[in-house]
Amino acid sequence: MEDFSTPLAPETRRLLAEISRLPPDWHGAGSLRPKVLEAIARHAASRRIEHSAETGTGRSTLLFSHLCPNHVVFTADDRGNGDSLDLVRSSPLLRAEAVTFVIGPTQRTLPRHAFEHPLQLALIDGPHAYPFPELEYFALYPHLSEDALLVLDDIDVPTLFHLFRFLKEEAMFRHLETVHTTALFARTKAPCFEPCGDGWWLQNYNRSRYPITDPAIPLSPLEALKRRVPAPVKGALKKVLRGFRT
């Protein structure tokens, strides 16, 4: 069971206090609240974090640069529109030697990035429009090691809330807690879902909702009943029936 009472080292508490003293408008696009950063640090304290990644940049980057010796930041160049990147890079709170910045739209940079090591911590906080959160999740989840932390910010945005609901039912993750509008998950021992296959019927989120019944989908009762049978089962039944006919 997750130990929510893991004490923070004095230096971590001092760092969190310094980050919390940054002015409210320090990050033009909005920042993780102090309680959220504290929760991340608390869960990270019970883990050995060697490699981490995040989409977007801000106060979280300052914290992660001290939690992990090898942190990768995927962020757009926002000079003239919030200036988050320049603010982070120039901050005396950044441990610059621990951070690599990959500049450009995460829709392009993240999918083609070659991760050389498993990740023990990842934050999804890039573009929020559909389907970009799912794209970032797809690029990151195969690289999360067992018990890795996955942090999902801004779940009050509908697209992020949809991903949050999926993750809460996904066998690969265990929901740890939600602080304000940020959700924290831990990677379980469940096998990694094949990123180049399908198997949608194996996912809890789909299995518990299929088939969708909605006036927008004009299905007859018989069609709706047929759709409740997963594709692999249909294929197996067809093989059995062919065997009876021969």
N, C-alpha and C positions, 0 to 999 in steps of 0.2 A: 504494500500500500504506500502511496506517495506520502512522504514526510513533509507536511506543510510548515513544520516548525523549525526547519533547518536555519540555524543562526547565520547571519551575514557577518563577514569579516569586517573589522573596524574600517579598513581602507575602502571597502565597498560602500559602507554606510556614508563615509565622507564623500566619496564620489557621487553617490545619489543625492546627497545634500547640495553639492556644488551644481549638479545638473538642474536640480529643482529651483535653484536661485536664478537661472537664466530667465530673462524677461519673457512674458507671455507671448509676445510677438516675435520671439527669436526665430521661429520657424514659420514662414508664411503659409504653409499648407496645413498647419496643425501639428501638434506633437503628442506623443504618448504621455499620459499623465504620470505624475510621480508614483502613485500607487501601482500603476501598471509596470513601470520600470522596476519597482521594488519586488513585485511578484515574479517577474522574469529573473531577476538576480537571485531571489530566494530558491526558485526551482533549479536554476543553473548551479547553485552552490552544492547541490547533492549529486552533481554529475561531473565527469571529467570531459570538458569541452575543448577539443583540439582544433576543430574546423567548424565554421558557421557561415551563414549567408543571410542576406536580407535584400528585399526589394524596397526601393525608396531609401531615403537617408534623413537623419535628424538626430534627436537626442538619443534614440536607440543606438545609433552608430557610436556615439561617445561611450555608452555603456558597454557595448559588445567589444569595443577595442580593448577593454580591460578584462572582459570575461574570457576572451578567446585569443590565442596567439596567431590565428590564421583566419581572418574574417574577410569575406568578399561582399562588396556592396554593389548591387545593380541599380543604377539610378540614371535618370535623364539629366541632361545639363539644363538647369533651370535658371541660369543667369538672366536677370531682368524680370523673372517671374517667381519671386520668393527667395531666390539666392540660397537655397538650403545647402547646396553642394559646397559653395564657397564658405558659408558659415561653418559648416562641419570641418572642412579641411583646415581652416584657419583657427579653430578653437584650441586653446591650450589644454583642454580636457581630452582631446583626441590623442590616443597612443598610435601615432601615424605608422610606426613600423609594423603594426599588427594588421593593418587594413590595406586591402587592394580594392580600388574603385574601377568598376567596369561601366564606362559612360555610354549612354545611348538609351533608346526606348527598350524597356525590358522585354517587350514583345519580340524584339529581334535578338538582343544580346543574351538573354537567359537560355532560350532553347538551344542555342549553338555553343554554349559554354561547356567545356569538358572538365567536369569535376574529377579530380585525381584522388580524392579521399572521401570517405563517408562523412556526412554532416551530423553533428550532435545538437545543433540549434539552427532553426531557420525562422525568419519572420517574413510573412507575406503582407506587404504594405505598399504595393506599387499602384498602378492605375486601377481604378475601381469599376470601370465600365465593363459590361458583359462583352466578350467572354474572358477578359484579361486576368481576373483572379484565378479562374480555372486553368488558364495557360501557365501561370506561375506555379500553381500547385502541381500540374503535370510535370513541369521541368524539375521540380525539387523533390517530390515524394520518393522517387526511387533511390535517392541518395541518403535518405535519413536512416541512421543506424538505430538499432534497438534501444529504446528508452530515450531517444532524441526528443528534444522539445520542438514543437511546431506552434508558432504564435500567429494568430490571425487577427488583424486589427480592423477596426471600423465595421463591426458586424451589424451596426444599425443601418448600414447601406444595404438595400435589398439583395444585390448581387453577392455581397460578402455573407449575408445572413443565409442565403441558399447554400453556399459552400459550408458554412458553420453547421447547418442542419445535417448535411451529408456526412461531415466528419464525425459528428456526435454518434452516428450509427455505424460508421465504418469500422470493420474489425481491426484494421491496422492502427487505430488510434484510441486512446483513452482520454476523455475530457477531464482535465485537472481542475480548472476553475475559469470563471469569467470575471474580469475586473473592469468595471465601467463598460466599454464597448470592445474590449480585447479578450479573446478566448485563447487559452493555453491548453495544448494537448501533449500527450506523451506517446511516442511510437511503441506499439506492443510487439509481442513475439510473432504475431500473425505473419505469414508469408507476404512478400511484396506483391501487390496486385500487378499482373503482367501489363506493362505499359504499352505493348505493341499488339495486344490481343483484343478480346472483347469480354465475354463472360459477365455481361451486365446483370444477368439473372442471379449471379452469385453475390452481388452486393446487397447488403441489408437494406439500404435506402430504396433500391429498386424492388427487391423481393417483397417488401412490406406494402408497396403501393401499386404494384402492377396487377391488372391493367388500370390505367386512369379512366375513371368514368366522369365525363363532363359533357354538357350539351354541345360543346364545340367539336366533339368526336362522335359522329353519328353511327354508333355501333348497335347492331341488333343484339338481343340477349344471347343468342347462340354465338355470334362473333366475339362478344365479350368473354364468354365461357372458354372459347377456343384460345383466346389470347392469354388466359391464365396458365396455359401449359407452356413451360419454357422451351425454347428452340431445341436444346439437346434431347429433351424428353420426346418431343415430336419426332425428331430424327430416329431415335431408338424405336419408337412405336411403328414408324414406317418400315423399318428393317424387319421387325417382327411380323408385320402384316404381309410383307413381300415373301417372307419365309413360308407363311401359310398358303400363299397362292401358288408356290412352285411345287 
